[in-house]
């Protein structure tokens, strides 16, 4: 990104990364990133945004970095959306009669885990009345023994379908999913929720792009 910024000098740029980048390498990495962006001639603002504060049914915290070219003499200010009402998971998952049996965990898998851990405290069965935990890129291989989100409905455990992951990420149903299911899970899990990005860009347009 630094190389491109030096070469192209756009008016603004947006960077996004996982929250863990703030603590990476004993908290030395993130300040170095900001310093290098500033050396490219940009006023930098950053914030940890949670997708659930933007009408998305997912608790997904990500670091957003906004850079505005110094000669524009404007610094971006993140808008506080923390008081917005959240969207529960139940609004985006399918009815159980619409789910293929391949998405359900076998009785053997459930019984085996219960035997090893009667409280099943590693399997993250989601509360349908709240936003979902963060969906990742490896949900095609999710297990009950992992920390990935799963569903428990009518005493049956199952994983999410790719379309449900797309909905949790705020992609519209008109968005076409292509390729194998494995590639779909990976692409969706790595994506920035488009509705969240829309909110960021809308504010960027109002504060910066409409003024320069």
Backbone as a chain_set.jsonl record, in Angstrom:
{"seq": "XXXXXXXXXXXXXXXXXXXXXXXXXXXXXXXXXXXXXXXXXXXXXXXXXXXXXXXXXXXXXXXXXXXXXXXXXXXXXXXXXXXXXXXXXXXXXXXXXXXXXXXXXXXXXXXXXXXXXXXXXXXXXXXXXXXXXXXXXXXXXXXXXXXXXXXXXXXXXXXXXXXXXXXXXXXXXXXXXXXXXXXXXXXXXXXXXXXXXXXXXXXXXXXXXXXX", "coords": {"N": [[0.82, -1.203, 0.0], [1.942, 1.244, 0.766], [3.82, 1.627, -1.249], [2.12, 1.977, -3.474], [0.681, 4.252, -2.671], [2.703, 6.169, -2.655], [3.285, 6.223, -5.351], [0.877, 6.818, -6.715], [-0.585, 8.717, -5.238], [-3.37, 9.149, -4.197], [-6.344, 11.042, -3.285], [-7.616, 10.145, -0.98], [-7.47, 7.204, 1.134], [-8.49, 3.909, 2.152], [-7.908, 1.537, 4.62], [-8.08, -1.754, 6.009], [-8.109, -4.095, 8.697], [-7.64, -6.983, 10.859], [-8.569, -6.872, 14.355], [-6.539, -7.752, 15.958], [-4.193, -6.742, 14.964], [-3.507, -4.503, 16.352], [-2.211, -5.324, 18.633], [-0.123, -6.791, 17.707], [3.199, -8.138, 17.51], [4.153, -7.288, 20.057], [2.774, -4.881, 20.243], [4.118, -3.218, 18.527], [3.888, -3.194, 15.783], [1.562, -1.858, 14.687], [1.836, 1.031, 15.231], [4.053, 1.451, 13.59], [3.008, 0.972, 11.05], [1.168, 3.101, 10.852], [2.953, 5.252, 10.993], [4.402, 4.907, 8.615], [2.386, 5.326, 6.717], [1.863, 8.016, 7.257], [4.261, 9.137, 6.483], [3.992, 9.016, 3.797], [2.596, 11.219, 3.238], [0.042, 11.724, 4.397], [-2.811, 12.559, 6.415], [-3.808, 10.738, 9.134], [-6.468, 8.783, 10.376], [-7.923, 6.475, 12.644], [-9.937, 3.685, 13.696], [-11.597, 1.206, 15.698], [-14.104, -0.645, 14.401], [-17.283, -2.085, 14.918], [-19.212, -4.354, 13.24], [-21.813, -4.918, 14.032], [-22.883, -2.586, 14.962], [-23.806, -1.296, 12.79], [-26.139, -2.18, 11.66], [-25.766, -4.829, 10.951], [-25.935, -8.321, 11.327], [-23.807, -9.361, 13.094], [-21.127, -9.653, 15.326], [-18.411, -8.245, 14.617], [-15.326, -7.096, 14.817], [-13.155, -4.795, 13.448], [-10.187, -3.091, 12.435], [-10.201, 0.074, 11.036], [-8.551, 2.211, 8.855], [-8.215, 5.458, 7.829], [-6.889, 7.536, 5.406], [-6.099, 10.839, 4.529], [-4.966, 12.982, 2.062], [-2.351, 15.244, 2.821], [-2.273, 17.852, 1.724], [-4.886, 18.549, 1.37], [-5.788, 19.32, 3.773], [-7.66, 18.309, 5.643], [-9.019, 16.257, 8.146], [-10.237, 13.057, 8.659], [-13.15, 12.151, 10.532], [-14.413, 9.635, 12.494], [-17.742, 8.47, 12.611], [-19.919, 8.05, 15.348], [-21.55, 5.124, 15.856], [-22.446, 3.516, 17.838], [-24.743, 3.432, 19.363], [-26.784, 2.483, 17.856], [-29.533, 0.284, 17.078], [-29.259, -3.276, 17.256], [-29.18, -6.041, 14.898], [-30.725, -9.139, 15.135], [-29.516, -12.55, 14.904], [-31.468, -14.364, 14.15], [-32.937, -13.223, 12.133], [-31.742, -13.685, 9.716], [-31.168, -16.348, 9.216], [-32.049, -19.547, 7.76], [-35.211, -21.37, 7.765], [-35.525, -24.483, 9.471], [-36.562, -26.549, 7.929], [-35.62, -25.955, 5.454], [-33.026, -26.626, 5.245], [-30.324, -28.551, 4.127], [-29.464, -31.892, 5.016], [-26.745, -32.343, 5.182], [-25.527, -30.282, 6.48], [-25.832, -30.652, 9.155], [-24.484, -31.737, 12.294], [-23.422, -35.009, 13.075], [-25.069, -37.427, 15.196], [-23.249, -39.006, 16.482], [-20.963, -37.401, 16.55], [-21.827, -35.317, 18.211], [-22.498, -36.706, 20.585], [-19.988, -37.741, 21.214], [-18.51, -35.432, 21.805], [-19.924, -34.437, 23.972], [-19.416, -36.4, 25.818], [-16.711, -36.082, 26.266], [-16.675, -33.493, 27.147], [-18.916, -32.319, 29.07], [-20.217, -29.877, 29.264], [-19.827, -28.66, 26.879], [-18.363, -26.339, 26.309], [-16.674, -25.318, 24.397], [-17.817, -25.377, 21.898], [-19.434, -22.99, 20.05], [-22.447, -22.302, 20.3], [-24.875, -20.276, 18.914], [-26.729, -17.42, 20.102], [-29.848, -16.793, 19.036], [-31.189, -14.436, 19.331], [-29.393, -12.427, 19.331], [-26.65, -10.638, 17.663], [-24.505, -12.573, 15.512], [-21.473, -14.329, 16.411], [-18.153, -13.534, 15.184], [-17.748, -14.515, 11.831], [-15.57, -16.699, 10.146], [-12.979, -17.56, 7.709], [-12.798, -20.282, 7.477], [-15.081, -21.826, 7.802], [-16.159, -23.955, 6.457], [-15.008, -26.174, 7.425], [-15.708, -26.306, 10.047], [-16.03, -27.428, 13.428], [-17.634, -28.997, 16.274], [-15.939, -28.868, 18.336], [-14.453, -26.666, 18.095], [-13.854, -23.081, 18.213], [-15.52, -21.763, 16.614], [-18.563, -20.193, 15.412], [-21.651, -21.932, 15.748], [-24.898, -23.401, 15.121], [-27.599, -24.188, 17.29], [-30.529, -25.609, 17.235], [-33.694, -26.678, 18.143], [-32.537, -28.76, 19.602], [-30.605, -29.731, 17.863], [-27.471, -29.642, 16.37], [-25.825, -27.622, 13.968], [-23.86, -26.415, 11.145], [-23.433, -23.219, 9.522], [-24.947, -22.392, 6.371], [-23.458, -21.483, 3.181], [-24.96, -19.345, 2.07], [-26.232, -18.321, 4.322], [-24.0, -17.377, 5.708], [-23.283, -15.375, 3.933], [-25.473, -13.662, 4.272], [-25.141, -13.006, 6.988], [-22.859, -11.531, 6.733], [-23.856, -9.361, 5.46], [-24.268, -9.363, 2.701], [-26.496, -9.045, -0.058], [-29.259, -11.199, -1.012], [-29.312, -11.321, -3.72], [-26.732, -11.385, -4.504], [-24.476, -13.316, -6.223], [-23.245, -16.476, -5.476], [-20.365, -18.211, -6.261], [-18.314, -20.968, -7.495], [-16.739, -23.626, -5.552], [-18.159, -24.856, -2.424], [-16.285, -24.654, -0.421], [-14.572, -22.624, -1.347], [-16.405, -20.552, -1.367], [-17.063, -20.214, 1.376], [-14.54, -19.407, 2.259], [-14.062, -17.006, 0.818], [-16.239, -15.41, 1.642], [-15.853, -15.327, 4.412], [-13.504, -13.879, 4.568], [-14.219, -11.42, 3.672], [-14.984, -7.864, 3.712], [-17.784, -6.645, 5.393], [-20.212, -5.517, 3.197], [-22.216, -3.583, 3.765], [-21.213, -2.266, 5.998], [-18.905, -1.154, 4.855], [-20.135, 0.536, 3.062], [-21.291, 2.435, 4.791], [-18.957, 3.593, 5.85], [-17.796, 4.686, 3.523], [-19.811, 6.418, 2.751], [-19.736, 8.374, 4.772], [-17.164, 9.249, 4.369], [-17.41, 10.426, 1.884], [-19.125, 12.576, 2.461], [-17.614, 14.072, 4.33], [-15.123, 14.481, 3.064], [-14.772, 13.933, 0.155], [-16.813, 15.354, -1.152], [-15.998, 17.882, -0.753], [-13.643, 18.494, -1.961]], "CA": [[0.0, 0.0, 0.0], [2.843, 2.398, 0.811], [4.384, 1.795, -2.595], [1.074, 2.518, -4.351], [0.389, 5.611, -2.236], [3.792, 7.037, -3.134], [3.253, 6.276, -6.813], [-0.385, 7.355, -7.245], [-1.026, 9.86, -4.42], [-4.817, 9.402, -4.205], [-6.794, 12.013, -2.282], [-7.909, 9.41, 0.256], [-7.4, 5.751, 1.046], [-9.095, 3.168, 3.256], [-7.282, 0.252, 4.919], [-8.84, -2.517, 7.003], [-7.411, -5.289, 9.154], [-8.199, -7.578, 12.074], [-8.285, -6.119, 15.578], [-5.287, -8.235, 16.52], [-3.04, -5.984, 14.464], [-3.174, -3.486, 17.354], [-1.317, -5.907, 19.636], [0.886, -7.614, 17.031], [4.622, -7.867, 17.75], [4.248, -6.476, 21.291], [2.167, -3.576, 19.936], [5.051, -2.391, 17.765], [3.563, -3.201, 14.351], [0.562, -0.868, 14.266], [2.417, 2.382, 15.132], [4.951, 1.496, 12.431], [2.142, 1.104, 9.878], [0.66, 4.479, 10.831], [4.095, 6.126, 10.695], [4.721, 4.789, 7.191], [1.328, 6.009, 5.978], [2.064, 9.457, 7.435], [5.428, 9.519, 5.685], [3.536, 9.132, 2.403], [1.941, 12.519, 3.085], [-1.388, 11.603, 4.702], [-3.353, 12.684, 7.765], [-4.366, 9.416, 9.415], [-7.441, 8.53, 11.433], [-8.248, 5.053, 12.693], [-10.938, 3.316, 14.701], [-12.099, -0.169, 15.669], [-15.537, -0.623, 14.117], [-17.997, -3.352, 15.079], [-20.26, -4.427, 12.216], [-23.143, -4.986, 14.639], [-23.367, -1.218, 15.174], [-24.201, -0.735, 11.493], [-27.272, -2.934, 11.133], [-25.29, -6.111, 10.438], [-26.148, -9.298, 12.401], [-22.534, -10.0, 13.392], [-20.132, -8.946, 16.127], [-17.16, -8.345, 13.854], [-14.513, -5.918, 15.076], [-12.041, -4.635, 12.533], [-9.533, -1.783, 12.453], [-10.287, 0.84, 9.792], [-7.609, 3.327, 8.774], [-8.546, 6.412, 6.758], [-5.842, 8.511, 5.141], [-6.474, 11.969, 3.67], [-3.743, 13.644, 1.628], [-2.085, 16.403, 3.674], [-2.538, 19.139, 1.085], [-6.323, 18.83, 1.447], [-5.964, 19.955, 5.087], [-8.868, 17.773, 6.276], [-8.806, 14.987, 8.838], [-11.491, 12.305, 8.76], [-13.652, 11.843, 11.873], [-15.339, 8.511, 12.477], [-19.051, 8.728, 13.192], [-20.26, 7.103, 16.415], [-22.767, 4.366, 15.587], [-22.54, 2.509, 18.89], [-26.063, 3.414, 19.983], [-27.77, 1.952, 16.921], [-30.104, -1.001, 17.459], [-28.612, -4.39, 16.58], [-30.021, -6.982, 14.164], [-30.476, -10.485, 15.658], [-29.177, -13.612, 13.964], [-32.674, -15.072, 13.702], [-33.523, -12.563, 10.973], [-31.048, -14.019, 8.466], [-30.966, -17.781, 9.001], [-33.163, -20.237, 7.119], [-36.003, -22.309, 8.552], [-34.858, -25.783, 9.502], [-37.037, -27.414, 6.839], [-34.947, -25.534, 4.227], [-31.605, -26.94, 5.397], [-29.888, -29.883, 3.726], [-28.972, -32.668, 6.16], [-25.279, -32.352, 5.224], [-25.05, -29.213, 7.349], [-26.013, -31.044, 10.55], [-23.49, -32.61, 12.898], [-23.982, -36.331, 13.359], [-25.311, -37.749, 16.604], [-21.996, -39.56, 16.995], [-20.074, -36.269, 16.834], [-22.365, -34.598, 19.367], [-22.344, -37.567, 21.765], [-18.571, -37.843, 21.528], [-18.059, -34.208, 22.442], [-20.569, -34.353, 25.279], [-18.72, -37.337, 26.693], [-15.424, -35.473, 26.606], [-16.889, -32.193, 27.789], [-20.377, -32.318, 29.245], [-20.775, -28.545, 29.119], [-19.613, -28.242, 25.502], [-18.068, -24.908, 26.37], [-15.878, -24.876, 23.254], [-18.702, -25.179, 20.754], [-20.103, -21.704, 20.245], [-23.827, -22.254, 19.821], [-25.238, -18.864, 18.89], [-28.005, -16.92, 20.598], [-30.563, -16.274, 17.866], [-31.718, -13.105, 19.637], [-28.285, -11.477, 19.296], [-25.807, -10.794, 16.477], [-23.639, -13.749, 15.488], [-20.041, -14.121, 16.584], [-17.44, -13.325, 13.923], [-17.624, -15.655, 10.923], [-14.238, -16.714, 9.572], [-12.792, -18.101, 6.364], [-12.668, -21.736, 7.477], [-16.319, -22.406, 8.329], [-16.485, -25.201, 5.761], [-14.438, -27.266, 8.216], [-16.01, -26.05, 11.444], [-16.403, -28.584, 14.24], [-18.203, -28.62, 17.56], [-14.85, -28.729, 19.287], [-13.725, -25.437, 17.769], [-14.448, -21.872, 18.776], [-16.313, -21.132, 15.555], [-19.992, -20.179, 15.704], [-22.53, -22.97, 15.205], [-26.298, -23.235, 15.505], [-28.283, -25.234, 18.046], [-31.958, -25.349, 17.106], [-34.463, -27.893, 18.414], [-31.586, -29.776, 20.094], [-29.771, -30.231, 16.767], [-26.366, -28.758, 16.025], [-25.442, -27.565, 12.553], [-23.074, -25.273, 10.712], [-24.135, -22.288, 8.647], [-24.803, -22.58, 4.933], [-22.786, -20.321, 2.591], [-25.879, -18.217, 1.914], [-26.425, -17.729, 5.64], [-22.802, -16.593, 5.976], [-23.398, -14.164, 3.106], [-26.431, -12.778, 4.935], [-24.506, -12.525, 8.219], [-21.88, -10.537, 6.29], [-24.674, -8.28, 4.877], [-24.45, -9.451, 1.254], [-27.889, -9.293, -0.424], [-29.506, -12.515, -1.616], [-29.08, -11.218, -5.162], [-25.308, -11.584, -4.741], [-24.304, -14.686, -6.712], [-22.138, -17.235, -4.911], [-19.822, -19.085, -7.299], [-17.229, -21.839, -7.082], [-17.055, -24.673, -4.577], [-18.575, -24.337, -1.123], [-15.078, -24.308, 0.317], [-14.124, -21.302, -1.801], [-17.419, -19.591, -0.951], [-16.839, -19.942, 2.795], [-13.284, -18.669, 2.403], [-14.23, -15.645, 0.296], [-17.194, -14.691, 2.491], [-15.254, -15.115, 5.72], [-12.447, -12.877, 4.449], [-14.761, -10.183, 3.105], [-15.471, -6.751, 4.524], [-19.228, -6.526, 5.211], [-20.446, -4.399, 2.278], [-23.02, -2.522, 4.38], [-20.281, -1.496, 6.828], [-18.068, -0.354, 3.961], [-21.007, 1.589, 2.522], [-21.386, 3.492, 5.803], [-17.665, 4.272, 5.914], [-17.608, 5.486, 2.318], [-20.803, 7.503, 2.766], [-19.21, 9.426, 5.636], [-15.965, 9.762, 3.701], [-17.892, 11.286, 0.809], [-19.658, 13.8, 3.06], [-16.561, 14.853, 4.991], [-13.942, 14.76, 2.254], [-14.833, 13.917, -1.313], [-17.721, 16.41, -1.633], [-15.424, 19.198, -0.448], [-12.392, 18.711, -2.677]], "C": [[0.856, 1.256, 0.0], [3.428, 2.675, -0.567], [3.359, 2.43, -3.532], [0.742, 3.955, -3.98], [1.458, 6.587, -2.728], [3.725, 7.245, -4.637], [2.038, 7.024, -7.34], [-0.925, 8.577, -6.493], [-2.531, 10.126, -4.509], [-5.195, 10.407, -3.119], [-7.035, 11.336, -0.936], [-7.628, 7.927, 0.036], [-8.052, 5.146, 2.284], [-8.351, 1.845, 3.407], [-8.084, -0.426, 6.023], [-8.053, -3.746, 7.401], [-8.059, -5.797, 10.441], [-7.773, -6.77, 13.296], [-6.949, -6.515, 16.193], [-4.062, -7.488, 16.052], [-2.598, -4.925, 15.477], [-2.173, -4.011, 18.385], [-0.186, -6.728, 19.031], [2.302, -7.155, 17.357], [4.818, -6.925, 18.937], [3.806, -5.029, 21.063], [3.102, -2.644, 19.151], [4.667, -2.248, 16.295], [2.654, -2.052, 13.943], [1.114, 0.552, 14.215], [3.35, 2.523, 13.934], [4.155, 1.661, 11.136], [1.645, 2.542, 9.744], [1.771, 5.455, 10.446], [4.43, 6.099, 9.211], [3.654, 5.433, 6.314], [1.507, 7.531, 6.064], [3.245, 9.954, 6.609], [5.082, 9.661, 4.203], [2.805, 10.441, 2.159], [0.457, 12.496, 3.371], [-1.677, 11.872, 6.174], [-4.145, 11.414, 8.054], [-5.358, 9.455, 10.569], [-7.713, 7.033, 11.451], [-9.216, 4.78, 13.84], [-11.247, 1.832, 14.575], [-13.609, -0.104, 15.504], [-16.116, -2.02, 14.291], [-19.17, -3.361, 14.111], [-21.659, -4.406, 12.811], [-23.725, -3.604, 14.91], [-23.866, -0.559, 13.893], [-25.311, -1.563, 10.831], [-26.904, -4.273, 10.538], [-25.374, -7.14, 11.569], [-24.885, -10.07, 12.773], [-21.652, -9.087, 14.248], [-18.774, -9.155, 15.467], [-16.382, -7.059, 14.028], [-13.309, -5.895, 14.145], [-11.484, -3.214, 12.644], [-9.656, -1.142, 11.075], [-9.337, 2.032, 9.894], [-7.99, 4.19, 7.576], [-7.406, 7.406, 6.618], [-6.319, 9.587, 4.184], [-5.197, 12.732, 3.336], [-3.555, 14.978, 2.354], [-2.456, 17.736, 3.04], [-4.018, 19.508, 1.098], [-6.7, 19.452, 2.782], [-7.294, 19.568, 5.752], [-8.5, 16.464, 6.963], [-10.15, 14.304, 9.043], [-11.847, 12.027, 10.218], [-14.667, 10.71, 11.774], [-16.63, 8.876, 13.193], [-19.384, 7.645, 14.209], [-21.591, 6.42, 16.116], [-23.077, 3.361, 16.698], [-23.924, 2.413, 19.524], [-27.162, 2.89, 19.056], [-28.271, 0.595, 17.387], [-29.458, -2.117, 16.637], [-29.638, -5.295, 15.902], [-29.715, -8.387, 14.67], [-30.225, -11.504, 14.554], [-30.417, -14.275, 13.372], [-33.274, -14.48, 12.434], [-32.881, -12.992, 9.653], [-30.814, -15.51, 8.25], [-32.228, -18.404, 8.411], [-33.955, -21.062, 8.128], [-35.369, -23.69, 8.445], [-35.319, -26.712, 8.384], [-36.432, -27.046, 5.487], [-33.486, -25.959, 4.194], [-31.304, -28.376, 5.006], [-29.247, -30.598, 4.914], [-27.45, -32.663, 6.276], [-24.713, -31.278, 6.145], [-25.175, -29.547, 8.829], [-24.864, -31.917, 11.033], [-24.15, -33.935, 13.265], [-24.177, -36.523, 14.862], [-24.033, -38.27, 17.243], [-21.032, -38.44, 17.382], [-20.527, -35.52, 18.082], [-22.172, -35.403, 20.641], [-20.891, -37.666, 22.194], [-18.057, -36.612, 22.254], [-18.665, -34.065, 23.836], [-19.882, -35.263, 26.288], [-17.394, -36.761, 27.167], [-15.591, -34.182, 27.398], [-18.387, -31.97, 27.937], [-21.007, -30.947, 29.082], [-20.613, -27.992, 27.711], [-19.262, -26.761, 25.421], [-17.168, -24.418, 25.24], [-16.746, -24.628, 22.016], [-19.531, -23.929, 20.949], [-21.495, -21.697, 19.614], [-24.34, -20.831, 19.987], [-26.615, -18.582, 19.478], [-28.717, -16.249, 19.431], [-31.111, -14.867, 18.083], [-30.644, -12.024, 19.587], [-27.531, -11.6, 17.97], [-24.895, -12.01, 16.62], [-22.214, -13.366, 15.872], [-19.387, -13.981, 15.208], [-17.368, -14.606, 13.097], [-16.276, -15.556, 10.219], [-14.188, -17.414, 8.231], [-12.77, -19.626, 6.318], [-13.924, -22.449, 7.974], [-16.754, -23.664, 7.595], [-16.015, -26.396, 6.58], [-14.693, -27.084, 9.706], [-16.393, -27.343, 12.161], [-16.983, -28.1, 15.559], [-17.126, -28.391, 18.608], [-14.018, -27.47, 19.034], [-14.38, -24.255, 18.471], [-15.269, -21.119, 17.733], [-17.798, -21.173, 15.898], [-20.743, -21.318, 15.015], [-23.947, -22.671, 15.67], [-26.79, -24.434, 16.293], [-29.757, -24.887, 18.055], [-32.709, -26.663, 17.253], [-33.542, -29.067, 18.764], [-30.743, -30.411, 18.987], [-28.718, -29.184, 16.412], [-26.116, -28.788, 14.517], [-24.543, -26.367, 12.286], [-23.915, -24.388, 9.797], [-23.956, -22.694, 7.186], [-24.053, -21.368, 4.365], [-23.712, -19.113, 2.443], [-26.159, -17.549, 3.249], [-25.207, -16.887, 6.028], [-22.839, -15.29, 5.179], [-24.352, -13.164, 3.754], [-25.848, -12.182, 6.216], [-23.492, -11.438, 7.901], [-22.538, -9.335, 5.605], [-24.707, -8.263, 3.358], [-25.927, -9.701, 0.955], [-28.057, -10.664, -1.062], [-29.308, -12.498, -3.129], [-27.604, -11.412, -5.516], [-25.065, -13.058, -5.076], [-23.058, -15.324, -6.098], [-21.652, -18.231, -5.955], [-18.685, -19.935, -6.74], [-17.681, -22.883, -6.09], [-17.512, -24.046, -3.264], [-17.373, -23.913, -0.298], [-14.593, -22.915, -0.054], [-15.122, -20.213, -1.412], [-17.241, -19.207, 0.517], [-15.595, -19.067, 2.981], [-13.45, -17.209, 1.973], [-15.147, -14.815, 1.196], [-16.596, -14.375, 3.855], [-14.173, -14.055, 5.716], [-12.962, -11.504, 4.046], [-14.994, -9.101, 4.16], [-16.983, -6.686, 4.329], [-19.567, -5.319, 4.337], [-21.274, -3.263, 2.878], [-22.142, -1.649, 5.286], [-19.416, -0.603, 5.951], [-18.869, 0.784, 3.338], [-21.111, 2.752, 3.502], [-20.088, 4.286, 5.893], [-17.49, 5.194, 4.716], [-18.61, 6.64, 2.229], [-20.289, 8.675, 3.602], [-17.964, 10.058, 5.03], [-16.349, 10.732, 2.59], [-18.366, 12.63, 1.361], [-18.545, 14.677, 3.613], [-15.439, 15.301, 4.061], [-14.252, 14.965, 0.779], [-15.75, 14.992, -1.878], [-17.126, 17.809, -1.463], [-14.147, 19.484, -1.244], [-12.562, 18.471, -4.179]], "O": [[0.538, 2.227, -0.687], [3.518, 3.827, -0.993], [3.7, 3.327, -4.304], [0.542, 4.792, -4.86], [1.146, 7.695, -3.164], [4.068, 8.316, -5.139], [2.147, 7.783, -8.303], [-1.652, 9.384, -7.073], [-2.928, 11.235, -4.867], [-4.456, 10.597, -2.153], [-6.701, 11.884, 0.114], [-7.557, 7.457, -1.099], [-8.151, 5.791, 3.328], [-8.182, 1.113, 2.431], [-8.689, 0.238, 6.864], [-7.405, -4.374, 6.564], [-8.91, -5.131, 11.031], [-6.756, -6.077, 13.278], [-6.305, -5.711, 16.867], [-3.001, -7.585, 16.669], [-1.444, -4.498, 15.463], [-1.386, -3.245, 18.941], [0.624, -7.3, 19.761], [2.577, -5.96, 17.467], [5.528, -5.923, 18.856], [4.382, -4.089, 21.611], [2.895, -1.431, 19.118], [5.074, -1.292, 15.635], [2.932, -1.35, 12.971], [0.88, 1.24, 13.221], [3.429, 3.593, 13.33], [4.566, 2.393, 10.235], [1.694, 3.129, 8.663], [1.548, 6.377, 9.662], [4.71, 7.138, 8.614], [3.974, 6.021, 5.281], [1.328, 8.242, 5.075], [3.22, 11.072, 6.094], [5.786, 10.336, 3.452], [2.435, 10.752, 1.026], [-0.318, 13.161, 2.683], [-0.916, 11.481, 7.058], [-5.051, 11.059, 7.3], [-5.112, 10.079, 11.601], [-7.734, 6.39, 10.401], [-9.3, 5.535, 14.809], [-11.17, 1.264, 13.485], [-14.312, 0.427, 16.364], [-15.52, -3.011, 13.869], [-20.025, -2.477, 14.157], [-22.596, -3.929, 12.171], [-24.938, -3.467, 15.071], [-24.298, 0.593, 13.907], [-25.404, -1.633, 9.606], [-27.641, -4.807, 9.709], [-24.921, -6.854, 12.677], [-24.89, -11.301, 12.767], [-21.46, -7.912, 13.935], [-18.083, -10.136, 15.741], [-16.74, -6.034, 13.447], [-12.546, -6.857, 14.069], [-12.219, -2.264, 12.912], [-9.267, -1.735, 10.069], [-9.327, 2.757, 10.888], [-8.076, 3.704, 6.448], [-7.004, 8.042, 7.592], [-6.886, 9.277, 3.136], [-4.432, 13.087, 4.233], [-4.503, 15.752, 2.484], [-2.905, 18.65, 3.732], [-4.365, 20.665, 0.861], [-7.774, 20.035, 2.927], [-7.964, 20.41, 6.35], [-7.749, 15.659, 6.412], [-11.092, 14.916, 9.547], [-10.981, 11.713, 11.035], [-15.66, 10.816, 11.055], [-16.613, 9.51, 14.248], [-19.157, 6.461, 13.961], [-22.639, 7.065, 16.123], [-23.889, 2.456, 16.506], [-24.241, 1.407, 20.16], [-28.334, 2.861, 19.432], [-27.531, -0.162, 18.015], [-29.147, -1.926, 15.461], [-30.81, -5.315, 16.279], [-28.556, -8.8, 14.642], [-30.667, -11.334, 13.418], [-30.407, -14.697, 12.216], [-34.034, -15.15, 11.735], [-33.416, -12.697, 8.584], [-30.308, -15.9, 7.198], [-33.326, -17.864, 8.543], [-33.454, -21.41, 9.197], [-34.747, -24.018, 7.434], [-34.557, -27.57, 7.939], [-36.682, -27.721, 4.488], [-32.782, -25.685, 3.223], [-31.946, -29.307, 5.491], [-28.563, -29.972, 5.723], [-26.913, -32.947, 7.347], [-23.552, -31.353, 6.546], [-24.674, -28.803, 9.673], [-24.336, -32.736, 10.281], [-25.298, -33.967, 13.709], [-23.535, -35.865, 15.681], [-23.766, -38.003, 18.415], [-20.364, -38.517, 18.414], [-19.705, -35.135, 18.913], [-21.737, -34.867, 21.66], [-20.588, -37.675, 23.387], [-17.272, -36.717, 23.196], [-17.994, -33.623, 24.769], [-19.782, -34.932, 27.469], [-17.005, -36.931, 28.323], [-14.744, -33.831, 28.219], [-19.042, -31.483, 27.016], [-22.2, -30.847, 28.794], [-21.2, -26.961, 27.381], [-19.786, -26.027, 24.583], [-16.921, -23.217, 25.134], [-16.435, -23.768, 21.193], [-20.265, -23.825, 21.932], [-21.692, -21.152, 18.528], [-24.25, -20.251, 21.069], [-27.537, -19.391, 19.368], [-28.238, -15.246, 18.901], [-31.46, -14.182, 17.122], [-30.938, -10.844, 19.776], [-27.744, -12.558, 17.227], [-24.561, -12.416, 17.733], [-21.797, -12.223, 15.683], [-20.009, -14.278, 14.188], [-16.974, -15.657, 13.603], [-15.88, -14.486, 9.754], [-15.215, -17.812, 7.683], [-12.727, -20.207, 5.234], [-13.84, -23.555, 8.508], [-17.64, -24.374, 8.072], [-16.551, -27.496, 6.449], [-13.975, -27.644, 10.534], [-17.002, -28.236, 11.573], [-16.839, -26.931, 15.918], [-17.382, -27.786, 19.649], [-13.001, -27.247, 19.69], [-15.339, -24.415, 19.226], [-15.663, -19.973, 17.951], [-18.248, -22.082, 16.594], [-20.497, -21.623, 13.849], [-24.166, -21.796, 16.507], [-26.431, -25.572, 15.989], [-30.193, -23.992, 18.779], [-32.402, -27.643, 16.574], [-33.73, -30.192, 18.302], [-30.224, -31.514, 19.162], [-29.025, -28.014, 16.187], [-26.188, -29.839, 13.88], [-24.469, -25.433, 13.084], [-24.993, -24.787, 9.357], [-22.935, -23.272, 6.814], [-24.018, -20.321, 5.012], [-23.289, -17.979, 2.667], [-26.308, -16.328, 3.305], [-25.354, -15.811, 6.607], [-22.472, -14.232, 5.69], [-24.077, -11.964, 3.783], [-26.036, -10.998, 6.498], [-23.285, -10.526, 8.701], [-21.848, -8.394, 5.213], [-25.124, -7.267, 2.766], [-26.559, -10.498, 1.65], [-27.099, -11.226, -1.593], [-29.153, -13.551, -3.747], [-27.261, -11.582, -6.686], [-25.412, -13.941, -4.291], [-21.958, -14.779, -6.192], [-22.444, -19.013, -6.48], [-18.162, -19.664, -5.66], [-18.874, -23.012, -5.816], [-17.285, -22.861, -3.017], [-17.434, -22.929, 0.439], [-14.243, -22.12, 0.818], [-14.728, -19.075, -1.156], [-17.265, -18.026, 0.865], [-15.603, -18.113, 3.759], [-13.028, -16.293, 2.679], [-14.859, -13.652, 1.476], [-16.803, -13.288, 4.394], [-13.94, -13.399, 6.732], [-12.214, -10.527, 4.079], [-15.176, -9.393, 5.342], [-17.436, -6.674, 3.185], [-19.236, -4.193, 4.708], [-21.058, -2.1, 2.537], [-22.313, -0.43, 5.33], [-19.216, 0.571, 6.263], [-18.337, 1.871, 3.114], [-21.03, 3.915, 3.105], [-20.114, 5.512, 6.001], [-17.086, 6.347, 4.868], [-18.295, 7.706, 1.699], [-20.393, 9.83, 3.189], [-17.74, 11.261, 5.165], [-15.68, 11.745, 2.386], [-18.055, 13.685, 0.808], [-18.535, 15.888, 3.39], [-14.868, 16.376, 4.246], [-14.02, 16.041, 0.227], [-15.499, 15.498, -2.972], [-17.674, 18.793, -1.96], [-13.629, 20.6, -1.201], [-11.604, 18.609, -4.939]]}, "num_chains": 1, "name": "protein.A"}
